[in-house]
């Protein structure tokens, strides 16, 4: 009888659960949408339904990608993950749970056992859940008419209803968050933009929102004082109204250093100039400055503007660099625009894009400018390989290929920085990769030159090797910032593998050159490493926040943290074990404060310049800070919490890095305030302080830091004698500059196109 009852019990089937898991746990009514209304109101990161299918009981199986090895330290050993079976857009239809894989390889051969976690919620039968997801996706597609692009070639997809949440914030401004994007200040920012992660710091934002509501809040008063001073500083840096090109050229010895700074840094990776031709015209300029043609003069000033970012530790040429950028903008918008449809004009446009970023002149809008550059280049036929155009010599053919290659790289880079789509498609161009020539091999005549073998290091070797990873990087930018992509976790892992393979090939290619007479410089190796590794971080950041509560995305969390630590250590190798002091009160002699270690070009560039140099380290440090915060909040041990010392040191050093940027002329103080607030929160958690005590500490540290920033900004409002001594620039007429009834005047003389 007992056996019979047992059999009946085993055969009894439970009524299928129709509510989502979260609603069933909370015992509330579920509207059965994806995501359901209750999960949306509760701001749950996931809304998952129990699978309907063969099993009446939930089967406990491992979920999420397998864990990588503890370290991703080797240059050529980025993790290569076995592709998962399926995935789903976590912001649209819930997080995807994918099949269990028994191995994960860092170099294609080493297996690592995957583990399951049952402490963060139930696991599900993977196959039946995938069937459920596919069924729901099909039903949603049928109901909205949103068919795949293959079925509707040339037709825009039907817009799906999207959930928009608005978060007013004092520090971050009013944010409108949507699936895979955020809008702020009329700007639509894709997933690669850092603003998409700001919601993860809700605790810090709420503290200052509360302070803003108080009538007498000292930290808010200090921030507002800093903003007022920053506006004054920016007004003083504005250019003179009467633009006379070439009147702001520094003495020869200073100009030589600025030119050399550019040629040994940016030009070695982003090839724009033919260096022998440029140097020849540069020498002619000093022989007869008044007879120099205008395109070269603008080009020269932009080269110096970029080189100013590595001229010295204190960026003493900042104001001159900004003046040169404004003059170039003036020249480009002057009458007779057809005179700019030349190779020289295109070089000026590219240099201007780089100079805007380094000198912080509209650096957040460079993506828009790059679109104009690309269309200009296409109008000039640079998207077609010279072999398919009217016959031209080898020199001119290679210059065109180099410029098109640089346009592609800058367009892709600004796409990641701005969160805008790259707007680059392989079907739109057939220009070949530049050949492996030294600049001095190319002469503007009809004499052909043999191409150097790939194993020989030339002036183009780094740019060519970097270009080999372009398809993998472009695929990531399109996945993140184009609205027609789904961004499933399966796609994330697939692109991770592709980028890992490309990165490994790039690393091996550059390492082979170290055996020859010529080899890549330290700046070239580290900058390329920085520019490629950032795509690992960008690719996994959309899953970084959800990974804090969903073990299915643990691999993304691991990848973001380790890559972020490497990105920061690439620029500041000593940061992990010896962070620099933070506040002015901790520095014995601020006037002699060390800005960068030993005049390091890359450290100097990332400290002085804006643009991608700043955004990469800022994103990396914020990711490290967020992970440290969550490590400590998740720690349930009886003893004191022990965060990773290297990560804590890096984050401390990053706050010092932001302070040094303000010290040498940066006017944005909110980033420094935010970094110190997060660091104070982390240190409070380490000490075991209560929530109210941590909040009080954050307010105290924030007030002190803003006092320091007020003093720094006051110092910047005073004209600096060191720059006045090195340039011929007259003092600005502020009253005239602020007058709204006057227009800029400029010398519209446009010389004939100079020879290459």
Secondary structure in CASP SS format (residue, H / E / C, confidence):
PFRMAT SS
TARGET T0000
AUTHOR 0000-0000-0000
METHOD secondary structure of the structure
MODEL  1
X C 1.00
X H 1.00
X H 1.00
X H 1.00
X H 1.00
X H 1.00
X H 1.00
X H 1.00
X H 1.00
X H 1.00
X H 1.00
X C 1.00
X C 1.00
X C 1.00
X C 1.00
X C 1.00
X C 1.00
X C 1.00
X C 1.00
X E 1.00
X H 1.00
X H 1.00
X H 1.00
X H 1.00
X H 1.00
X H 1.00
X C 1.00
X C 1.00
X C 1.00
X C 1.00
X C 1.00
X C 1.00
X C 1.00
X C 1.00
X C 1.00
X C 1.00
X H 1.00
X H 1.00
X H 1.00
X H 1.00
X H 1.00
X H 1.00
X C 1.00
X C 1.00
X C 1.00
X C 1.00
X C 1.00
X C 1.00
X E 1.00
X C 1.00
X C 1.00
X C 1.00
X C 1.00
X C 1.00
X C 1.00
X C 1.00
X C 1.00
X C 1.00
X C 1.00
X C 1.00
X C 1.00
X C 1.00
X C 1.00
X C 1.00
X C 1.00
X C 1.00
X C 1.00
X C 1.00
X C 1.00
X C 1.00
X C 1.00
X C 1.00
X C 1.00
X C 1.00
X C 1.00
X C 1.00
X C 1.00
X C 1.00
X C 1.00
X E 1.00
X C 1.00
X C 1.00
X C 1.00
X C 1.00
X C 1.00
X C 1.00
X C 1.00
X C 1.00
X C 1.00
X C 1.00
X C 1.00
X C 1.00
X C 1.00
X C 1.00
X C 1.00
X C 1.00
X C 1.00
X C 1.00
X C 1.00
X C 1.00
X C 1.00
X C 1.00
X C 1.00
X C 1.00
X E 1.00
X C 1.00
X C 1.00
X C 1.00
X C 1.00
X C 1.00
X C 1.00
X C 1.00
X C 1.00
X C 1.00
X C 1.00
X C 1.00
X C 1.00
X C 1.00
X C 1.00
X C 1.00
X C 1.00
X C 1.00
X C 1.00
X C 1.00
X C 1.00
X H 1.00
X H 1.00
X H 1.00
X H 1.00
X H 1.00
X H 1.00
X H 1.00
X H 1.00
X H 1.00
X H 1.00
X H 1.00
X H 1.00
X H 1.00
X H 1.00
X H 1.00
X H 1.00
X H 1.00
X H 1.00
X H 1.00
X C 1.00
X C 1.00
X C 1.00
X C 1.00
X C 1.00
X C 1.00
X C 1.00
X C 1.00
X C 1.00
X C 1.00
X C 1.00
X C 1.00
X C 1.00
X C 1.00
X C 1.00
X C 1.00
X C 1.00
X C 1.00
X C 1.00
X C 1.00
X E 1.00
X E 1.00
X E 1.00
X C 1.00
X C 1.00
X C 1.00
X C 1.00
X C 1.00
X C 1.00
X C 1.00
X E 1.00
X E 1.00
X E 1.00
X E 1.00
X C 1.00
X C 1.00
X E 1.00
X E 1.00
X E 1.00
X E 1.00
X C 1.00
X C 1.00
X E 1.00
X E 1.00
X E 1.00
X C 1.00
X C 1.00
X C 1.00
X C 1.00
X H 1.00
X H 1.00
X H 1.00
X H 1.00
X H 1.00
X H 1.00
X H 1.00
X H 1.00
X H 1.00
X H 1.00
X H 1.00
X H 1.00
X H 1.00
X H 1.00
X H 1.00
X H 1.00
X H 1.00
X H 1.00
X H 1.00
X H 1.00
X C 1.00
X C 1.00
X C 1.00
X C 1.00
X H 1.00
X H 1.00
X H 1.00
X H 1.00
X H 1.00
X H 1.00
X H 1.00
X H 1.00
X H 1.00
X H 1.00
X H 1.00
X H 1.00
X H 1.00
X H 1.00
X H 1.00
X H 1.00
X H 1.00
X H 1.00
X H 1.00
X H 1.00
X C 1.00
X C 1.00
X C 1.00
X C 1.00
X E 1.00
X E 1.00
X C 1.00
X C 1.00
X C 1.00
X C 1.00
X C 1.00
X C 1.00
X C 1.00
X C 1.00
X H 1.00
X H 1.00
X H 1.00
X H 1.00
X H 1.00
X H 1.00
X H 1.00
X H 1.00
X H 1.00
X H 1.00
X H 1.00
X H 1.00
X C 1.00
X C 1.00
X H 1.00
X H 1.00
X H 1.00
X C 1.00
X C 1.00
X C 1.00
X C 1.00
X C 1.00
X C 1.00
X H 1.00
X H 1.00
X H 1.00
X H 1.00
X H 1.00
X H 1.00
X H 1.00
X H 1.00
X H 1.00
X H 1.00
X H 1.00
X H 1.00
X H 1.00
X C 1.00
X H 1.00
X H 1.00
X H 1.00
X C 1.00
X C 1.00
X H 1.00
X H 1.00
X H 1.00
X H 1.00
X H 1.00
X H 1.00
X H 1.00
X H 1.00
X H 1.00
X H 1.00
X H 1.00
X H 1.00
X H 1.00
X H 1.00
X H 1.00
X H 1.00
X H 1.00
X C 1.00
X C 1.00
X C 1.00
X C 1.00
X C 1.00
X C 1.00
X C 1.00
X H 1.00
X H 1.00
X H 1.00
X H 1.00
X H 1.00
X H 1.00
X H 1.00
X H 1.00
X H 1.00
X H 1.00
X H 1.00
X H 1.00
X H 1.00
X H 1.00
X H 1.00
X H 1.00
X C 1.00
X C 1.00
X C 1.00
X H 1.00
X H 1.00
X H 1.00
X H 1.00
X C 1.00
X C 1.00
X H 1.00
X H 1.00
X H 1.00
X H 1.00
X H 1.00
X H 1.00
X H 1.00
X H 1.00
X H 1.00
X H 1.00
X H 1.00
X H 1.00
X H 1.00
X H 1.00
X H 1.00
X H 1.00
X H 1.00
X C 1.00
X C 1.00
X C 1.00
X H 1.00
X H 1.00
X H 1.00
X H 1.00
X H 1.00
X H 1.00
X H 1.00
X H 1.00
X H 1.00
X H 1.00
X H 1.00
X H 1.00
X H 1.00
X H 1.00
X H 1.00
X H 1.00
X H 1.00
X C 1.00
X C 1.00
X C 1.00
X C 1.00
X C 1.00
X C 1.00
X H 1.00
X H 1.00
X H 1.00
X C 1.00
X C 1.00
X C 1.00
X C 1.00
X C 1.00
X H 1.00
X H 1.00
X H 1.00
X H 1.00
X H 1.00
X H 1.00
X H 1.00
X H 1.00
X H 1.00
X H 1.00
X H 1.00
X H 1.00
X H 1.00
X H 1.00
X H 1.00
X H 1.00
X H 1.00
X H 1.00
X H 1.00
X H 1.00
X H 1.00
X H 1.00
X H 1.00
X H 1.00
X H 1.00
X C 1.00
X C 1.00
X C 1.00
X C 1.00
X C 1.00
X C 1.00
X C 1.00
X H 1.00
X H 1.00
X H 1.00
X C 1.00
X C 1.00
X C 1.00
X C 1.00
X C 1.00
X C 1.00
X C 1.00
X C 1.00
X C 1.00
X C 1.00
X H 1.00
X H 1.00
X H 1.00
X C 1.00
X C 1.00
X C 1.00
X C 1.00
X C 1.00
X C 1.00
X C 1.00
X C 1.00
X C 1.00
X C 1.00
X C 1.00
X C 1.00
X C 1.00
X C 1.00
X C 1.00
X C 1.00
X C 1.00
X C 1.00
X C 1.00
X H 1.00
X H 1.00
X H 1.00
X H 1.00
X H 1.00
X H 1.00
X H 1.00
X C 1.00
X C 1.00
X H 1.00
X H 1.00
X H 1.00
X H 1.00
X H 1.00
X H 1.00
X H 1.00
X H 1.00
X H 1.00
X H 1.00
X H 1.00
X H 1.00
X C 1.00
X C 1.00
X C 1.00
X C 1.00
X C 1.00
X C 1.00
X C 1.00
X H 1.00
X H 1.00
X H 1.00
X H 1.00
X H 1.00
X H 1.00
X H 1.00
X H 1.00
X H 1.00
X H 1.00
X H 1.00
X H 1.00
X H 1.00
X H 1.00
X H 1.00
X H 1.00
X H 1.00
X H 1.00
X H 1.00
X H 1.00
X H 1.00
X H 1.00
X H 1.00
X H 1.00
X H 1.00
X H 1.00
X H 1.00
X C 1.00
X C 1.00
X C 1.00
X C 1.00
X C 1.00
X C 1.00
X H 1.00
X H 1.00
X H 1.00
X H 1.00
X H 1.00
X H 1.00
X H 1.00
X H 1.00
X H 1.00
X H 1.00
X H 1.00
X H 1.00
X H 1.00
X H 1.00
X H 1.00
X H 1.00
X H 1.00
X H 1.00
X H 1.00
X H 1.00
X C 1.00
X C 1.00
X H 1.00
X H 1.00
X H 1.00
X H 1.00
X C 1.00
X C 1.00
X C 1.00
X H 1.00
X H 1.00
X H 1.00
X H 1.00
X H 1.00
X H 1.00
X H 1.00
X H 1.00
X H 1.00
X H 1.00
X H 1.00
X H 1.00
X H 1.00
X H 1.00
X H 1.00
X H 1.00
X H 1.00
X H 1.00
X H 1.00
X H 1.00
X H 1.00
X C 1.00
X H 1.00
X H 1.00
X H 1.00
X H 1.00
X C 1.00
X C 1.00
X C 1.00
X C 1.00
X C 1.00
X C 1.00
X C 1.00
X H 1.00
X H 1.00
X H 1.00
X C 1.00
X C 1.00
X C 1.00
X H 1.00
X H 1.00
X H 1.00
X C 1.00
X C 1.00
X C 1.00
X C 1.00
X H 1.00
X H 1.00
X H 1.00
X C 1.00
X H 1.00
X H 1.00
X H 1.00
X H 1.00
X H 1.00
X H 1.00
X H 1.00
X H 1.00
X C 1.00
X C 1.00
X C 1.00
X H 1.00
X H 1.00
X H 1.00
X H 1.00
X H 1.00
X H 1.00
X H 1.00
X H 1.00
X H 1.00
X H 1.00
X H 1.00
X H 1.00
X H 1.00
X H 1.00
X H 1.00
X H 1.00
X H 1.00
X H 1.00
X H 1.00
X H 1.00
X H 1.00
X H 1.00
X H 1.00
X C 1.00
X C 1.00
X C 1.00
X C 1.00
X C 1.00
X C 1.00
X C 1.00
X C 1.00
X C 1.00
X C 1.00
X H 1.00
X H 1.00
X H 1.00
X H 1.00
X H 1.00
X H 1.00
X H 1.00
X H 1.00
X H 1.00
X H 1.00
X H 1.00
X H 1.00
X H 1.00
X H 1.00
X H 1.00
X H 1.00
X H 1.00
X H 1.00
X H 1.00
X C 1.00
X C 1.00
X C 1.00
X C 1.00
X C 1.00
X C 1.00
X H 1.00
X H 1.00
X H 1.00
X H 1.00
X H 1.00
X H 1.00
X H 1.00
X H 1.00
X H 1.00
X H 1.00
X H 1.00
X H 1.00
X H 1.00
X H 1.00
X H 1.00
X H 1.00
X H 1.00
X H 1.00
X C 1.00
X C 1.00
X C 1.00
X H 1.00
X H 1.00
X H 1.00
X H 1.00
X H 1.00
X H 1.00
X H 1.00
X H 1.00
X H 1.00
X H 1.00
X H 1.00
X H 1.00
X H 1.00
X H 1.00
X H 1.00
X H 1.00
X H 1.00
X H 1.00
X H 1.00
X H 1.00
X H 1.00
X H 1.00
X H 1.00
X H 1.00
X H 1.00
X H 1.00
X C 1.00
X C 1.00
X C 1.00
X C 1.00
X H 1.00
X H 1.00
X H 1.00
X H 1.00
X C 1.00
X C 1.00
X C 1.00
X C 1.00
X C 1.00
X C 1.00
X C 1.00
X C 1.00
X C 1.00
X H 1.00
X H 1.00
X H 1.00
X H 1.00
X H 1.00
X C 1.00
X C 1.00
X C 1.00
X C 1.00
X C 1.00
X C 1.00
X E 1.00
X E 1.00
X C 1.00
X C 1.00
X C 1.00
X C 1.00
X C 1.00
X C 1.00
X C 1.00
X C 1.00
X C 1.00
X C 1.00
END
